[in-house]
Amino acid sequence: MYAGEWLRDLYQKFDARERALADQVLMEWVLSDDEGLRFDAEVLTRELKIVTVAPALEQLAIRLQLSRAPSAPSERKRVAMILQELR
């Protein structure tokens, strides 16, 4: 929880250029094989309404649809909810 709060606070302090770079990092995290990184990126994207991450979330949704990982169905629902909120 503390790391998520720290990341959110840090992102909110960024200027436009820094946010653009951070958005690129978040897109990389969303597409990571590391579930922890994806979760952090998903939470930040949702809380801060970062619409520039939506294309990466759409790619992830497709990947999760094809995945056999036990966590894939729940993550797919979470990603769909985030995408709906961003629209």
Contact map, one row per residue, 1 for C-alpha under 8 A:
111110000000000000000000000000000000000000000000000000000000000000000000000000000000000
111111000000000000000000000000000000000000000000000000000000000000000000000000000000000
111111100000000000000000000000000000000000000000000000000000000000000000000000000000000
111111110000000000000000000000000000000100010000000000000000000000000000000000000000000
111111111000000000000000000000000000000000000000000000000000000000000000000000000000000
011111111100000000000000000000000000000000000000000000000000000000000000000000000000000
001111111110000000000000000000000000000000010000000000000000000000000000000000000000000
000111111111000000000000000000000000000000010001000000000000000000000000000000000000000
000011111111100000000000000000000000000000000000000000000000000000000000000000000000000
000001111111110000000000000000000000000000000000000000000000000000000000000000000000000
000000111111110000100100000000000000000000000000000000000000000000000000000000000000000
000000011111110000000000000000000000000000000000000000000000000000000000000000000000000
000000001111111000000000000000000000000000000000000000000000000000000000000000000000000
000000000111111111100000000000000000000000000000000000000000000000000000000000000000000
000000000000111111100000000000000000000000000000000000000000000000000000000000000000000
000000000000011111110000000000000000000000000000000000000000000000000000000000000000000
000000000000011111111000000000000000000000000000000000000000000000000000000000000000000
000000000000011111111100000000000000000000000000000000000000000000000000000000000000000
000000000010011111111110000000000000000000000000000000000000000000000000000000000000000
000000000000000111111111000000000000000000000000000000000000000000000000000000000000000
000000000000000011111111100000000000000000000000000000000000000000000000000000000000000
000000000010000001111111110000000000000000000000000000000000000000000000000000000000000
000000000000000000111111111000000000000000000000010110000000000000000000000000000000000
000000000000000000011111111100000000000000000000000010000000000000000000000000000000000
000000000000000000001111111110000000000000000000000000000000000000000000000000000000000
000000000000000000000111111111000000000010001000000010000000000000000000000000000000000
000000000000000000000011111111100000000010000000000010011000000000000000000000000000000
000000000000000000000001111111110000000000000000000000010000000000000000000000000000000
000000000000000000000000111111110100110010000000000000000000000000000000000000000000000
000000000000000000000000011111110000111011000000000000011001000000000000000000000000000
000000000000000000000000001111111000010000000000000000011011000000000000000000000000000
000000000000000000000000000111111110110000000000000000000000000000000000000000000000000
000000000000000000000000000000111110010000000000000000000000000000000000000000000000000
000000000000000000000000000010011111110000000000000000000000000000000000000000000000000
000000000000000000000000000000011111111000000000000000000000000000000000000000000000000
000000000000000000000000000000000111111100000000000000000000000000000000000000000000000
000000000000000000000000000011010111111110000000000000000000000000000000000000000000000
000000000000000000000000000011111111111111000000000000000000000000000000000000000000000
000000000000000000000000000001000011111111100000000000000000000000000000000000000000000
000100000000000000000000000000000001111111110000000000000000000000000000000000000000000
000000000000000000000000011011000000111111111000000000000000000000000000000000000000000
000000000000000000000000000001000000011111111100000000000000000000000000000000100100000
000000000000000000000000000000000000001111111110000000000000000000000000000000000000000
000100110000000000000000000000000000000111111111110000000000000000000000000000000000000
000000000000000000000000010000000000000011111111111010000000000000000000000000000100000
000000000000000000000000000000000000000001111111110000000000000000000000000000000100110
000000000000000000000000000000000000000000111111100000000000000000000000000000000000000
000000010000000000000000000000000000000000011111110000000000000000000000000000000000000
000000000000000000000000000000000000000000011111111000000000000000000000000000000000110
000000000000000000000010000000000000000000011101111111000000000000000000000000000000010
000000000000000000000000000000000000000000001000111111000000000000000000000000000000010
000000000000000000000010000000000000000000000000011111100000000000000000000000000000000
000000000000000000000011011000000000000000001000011111111000000000000000000000000000000
000000000000000000000000000000000000000000000000011111111100000000000000000000000010010
000000000000000000000000000000000000000000000000000111111110000000000000000000000000000
000000000000000000000000001101100000000000000000000011111111000000000000000000000000000
000000000000000000000000001001100000000000000000000011111111100000000000000000100010000
000000000000000000000000000000000000000000000000000001111111110000000000000000000010000
000000000000000000000000000000100000000000000000000000111111111000000000000000000000000
000000000000000000000000000001100000000000000000000000011111111100000000000000100000000
000000000000000000000000000000000000000000000000000000001111111110000000000100110000000
000000000000000000000000000000000000000000000000000000000111111111000000000000000000000
000000000000000000000000000000000000000000000000000000000011111111100000000000000000000
000000000000000000000000000000000000000000000000000000000001111111100001101100000000000
000000000000000000000000000000000000000000000000000000000000111111100001100100000000000
000000000000000000000000000000000000000000000000000000000000011111110000000000000000000
000000000000000000000000000000000000000000000000000000000000001111111001000000000000000
000000000000000000000000000000000000000000000000000000000000000001111101000000000000000
000000000000000000000000000000000000000000000000000000000000000000111111000000000000000
000000000000000000000000000000000000000000000000000000000000000000011111100000000000000
000000000000000000000000000000000000000000000000000000000000000000001111111000000000000
000000000000000000000000000000000000000000000000000000000000000110111111111100000000000
000000000000000000000000000000000000000000000000000000000000000110000111111110000000000
000000000000000000000000000000000000000000000000000000000000000000000011111111000000000
000000000000000000000000000000000000000000000000000000000000000100000011111111100000000
000000000000000000000000000000000000000000000000000000000000100110000001111111110000000
000000000000000000000000000000000000000000000000000000000000000000000000111111111000000
000000000000000000000000000000000000000000000000000000000000000000000000011111111100000
000000000000000000000000000000000000000001000000000000001001100000000000001111111110000
000000000000000000000000000000000000000000000000000000000000100000000000000111111111000
000000000000000000000000000000000000000000000000000000000000000000000000000011111111100
000000000000000000000000000000000000000001001100000000000000000000000000000001111111110
000000000000000000000000000000000000000000000000000001001100000000000000000000111111111
000000000000000000000000000000000000000000000000000000000000000000000000000000011111111
000000000000000000000000000000000000000000000100100000000000000000000000000000001111111
000000000000000000000000000000000000000000000100111001000000000000000000000000000111111
000000000000000000000000000000000000000000000000000000000000000000000000000000000011111
